[in-house]
Each structure stands twice: as C-alpha cells, then as structure tokens.
Amino acid sequence: IVSGHGTFASCSGSFDEALARISSIEIMCCHACRSVLEQTKPNRA
C-alpha cells in the first residue's frame, strides 16, 4: 500500500471484488442464455 493512499487502496480493492462478482454473474447468465438458445433453435454456428 502506497503511503497516503491506504483508504483509496482498500476502496478500490473492494470495488474490484464487487466488479469481479458482477462479471461472473453476467458470464453465468450469458452461458445460461446460450444453452437455452441452443436447445430452442437449430445450431447455426
């Protein structure tokens, strides 16, 4: 932690954590949507 930036460092750390959680949720939703689309529509990849 850089001297004088302790608060910012901890703040950005929790922000990165929240961002990672949101990203993983979005990825899981994306995979779920894709699997549903693959089941309901013919494969055109």
N, C-alpha and C positions, 0 to 999 in steps of 0.2 A: 504493500500500500504506500503510495507516494505521500510524503509529509504534507499535511494541509488539505489532502483530498480524501480523507477517510470516509466522510459522510457520502461523498459522491460515489466512491468506490462501492460501498455497501449498497447504495441506492441502485446503481447500475447493475450490480450483481443480482439483486432480486428482480430487476426488470428483465435481465437476460433469462432468468429462471422462468418467469411468467411467460416470456416470449416463446421459450422452448416448449412449455406446456401447451400453449395455444397452437404452435406449429404442429406438434404431434397429434393434437386433436383434429386439426384440419386435414392432416395426412390420413388419419384413420377414417374420417368421413369421406375423403376422396376415394380411398380403396373400397369402402362400402358402396359408394355410388357406382363405381366402375363395375363391381361384381354384380350389382343389380342390373345395370345396363347390359352386361354380357349375358345375363340369364334371360332378359326380356327381349333383346334384339339379336339378330344374326351377327356373327362376328365379321366386321369389315376392317380389320387391322391390316 
